[in-house]
Amino acid sequence: MQRYMQRVAVLLATLCADIDPALTADTFLSLLELPPDKTMGDIALPCFRMAKAWRKAPPVIAADLASAMMQRIDGQDPAWTWVTEAVPAGPYVNMKLDQGLVLCDVLTSVASDDGVFTSERHLGQTVAIDLSSPNIAKPFGVGHLRSTVIGTALANLLESDGYRTIRINHLGDWGTQFGKIITAYRHFGDETRVRANPITELNALYVQFPVKAKEHPELEEEARAAFKRMEDGDPDDLALWRWAIEVSMAEFQRTYDLLGTHFDYNLGESFYNDKMEQVIEELREKSLLTLSEGAQVVLLEDEGLPPCLIRKSDGATLYPTRDLAAALYRANALHADELIYVVGGEQRLHFQQLFAVLAKMGYAFAAHCSHVAFGLMLLDGKKMSTRKGQIVRLQEVLEEAIARARAIIDEKNPRLPDPQGVAQAVGVGAVLFNDLKNNRMHDIEFSLDKALAFEGETGPYVQYTHARACSVLRKAGWLAPEADSGAASLTSTDSLQAINHFAAQAQPSGTERLAAPEWELAKTLSLFTQTRIRAIDERDPSLIAKLALDICQAFNHFYHDCPILTAEGELRDVRLALTDATRLTVRNALAFLNIKQPAEM
Ligand code: ARG
C-alpha cells in the first residue's frame, strides 16, 4: 500500500501547490490513512491539519479537495489514472484506487522476488546479534528460547535489508557457580548419572550445594577456592569445567537442531578472561574507575544509573566486566558497526549501564548498541521458572509438539509423503509462531493445545494455508507435483500477460474490476514490503507474523468465495496468480520467522 500512498501523496501535493506550497508530498504521506471501513475506500485523507492555515472547517476542505480531485479524474488527467474516485465523508476524503493497476503491480512485484522481499538500506554494515546465550550446567530456559527465536527472526530480517549479521551465542560459562558445581560433583556427584542426563544432574548438584553447605560450612570455602584455582588456570579444575561445557553444549545442540538455529560464534563469557585486564586498564587510564567499599566501579550518576560494578573486592571480575570486553571484541575484532542484544526485559538495567560505560569510554559505537528486550512466557498465567523444581524442559516440549503434530497428520492425511518431516515442521513451527505472533514486549501465554490448533492465530494455520495454495497450484499445473514450495511459478507462465490484459481492459472510471475478496487479498499482499521495513526498524518480527495471519485470512475468504480452478480464461489466470502471490509471500514470511513451509500437509 505504501507505494500507492506515495503516489497519491505526490498527486495531492501537486494539487495543493498553489494554495499551500508548504504541504509537501511527505506531509501528505504522513497524513494518509487506511479507512477503517474497507467499503468506504482504499485510502483516506483527514483534513484537520489544513484547517488552521486555510481558515476553513475540515468538512469544507474535504468537499473542496474531493471535487478538485474528481475534476482531474473525470477529465482523464493521465497523472490521476491510479485514483478512480474521491468522495468527501465528513472531515475525510475517501479515495479508491484503480484495481487493475494495483493488481498488476502487486503481482509483478511479487513475481520479481527481489523488489519485495529484500532491500539494501544497510548494505555494507555489520550487526552483531547476541542471542540465545544459555548458561552451562543449567536448563535451557524459556527466556533463552524466546531470545533464540526472536533473535534468529530478527537476524533474518536484518539480512534482508543489506546488513551482514554475526550471530553470537554468549554462553554463561564462567562465574563462582562453577566452583560450587565442581565442589559438589567431587563430594557427591556420579559420573554415570551426569553422562546420562548432564544438565539435570549438574543443575541438581548446584541446587543441592547450599543445602549441603548448611551442614558442612567448609564447603563454601572449598567452592571459593575451586573457582579461584580455575581463574588461576588449575588443569584439574578446568578439566572438570570443560567437561561440564561439553556435555551441556551437546544437549543444547539438540534443541538448536530442532529449532533450526545456527550461530556464527559460540563464545562463552570465559572467552574474555584474558581480555579483562586490558579493559580494566583502559577504564583506569580514562579515569573512570572509582573505589567503592573495596570494589572498583564506574560511577554513572550523570546518567541517573547506579554504579556499574567492574571488579569485586576479592579481585574477581563480573558479568558486566565480561560484557564490556565482549562488546569491545565485537566492535574491534569482529568489525561490527552495531551491537544488538536479544535478552529478557529483566536485564534492562544491566544493558543501560553497559551502554553508558561504553559511551563514557568514548566509543562512538555506543550509540549503536541496543537491547532488544522481550516479556515473559507464562504457563497457566504463571511465570515459567527453572527454579523450585518446576523445570519446563524445552526439548520435551518440542518433542511433544512434534508427536502431537504427527498424530494429527496420521489421522488427517495418512498418505502424506515424509510425515515425520512435516510433523517436525508443524510441531516446531507451532511453538515458534506462538512466540513470534506477539509483540515481543508482551508476556505470552504458552499452551501447547492452542499453539497446535489448525484454526485461529497459529503456526499450523499459516502453514496449512500455504500448503492449500500449493495444492491449488499443483492441480492447475502451475507447480510441478514434486516441486517444493520454493519453486517459482508466477513468471514461468504467460499468465502475467493475461493479467495485464485483464487489468488494462477499458472500463469506465470508478468501476470495480475485482470481487471484494480478490481486492482485499491484493491489498493485503501489497502491505508486505512496508511491514518488513517496519519490523526491521522496530526490531519486532511479530509484525511479519501478524501480516502473515492477515494474508492467510484474506486468502481463505477468497478461496471460499471465488472459484479458482473452475473459473475461465483471464479470470482463472488472475485468481491463480493471486494464489501464487499468496504462496510466495506467506512462504517468505515464514522463512523470515525461521519456520518451515511444507508444500503439502
Ligand atoms: N547467560 C545470560 C542469562 O542467562 C544471558 C546473556 C545475555 N547476553 C549478554 N551479552 N549479557 O541470563
Residues whose N, C-alpha, C, O or C-beta is under 5 A from the ligand:
A	BS01	LIG	D130 S133 P134 N135 H170 G172 D323 V343
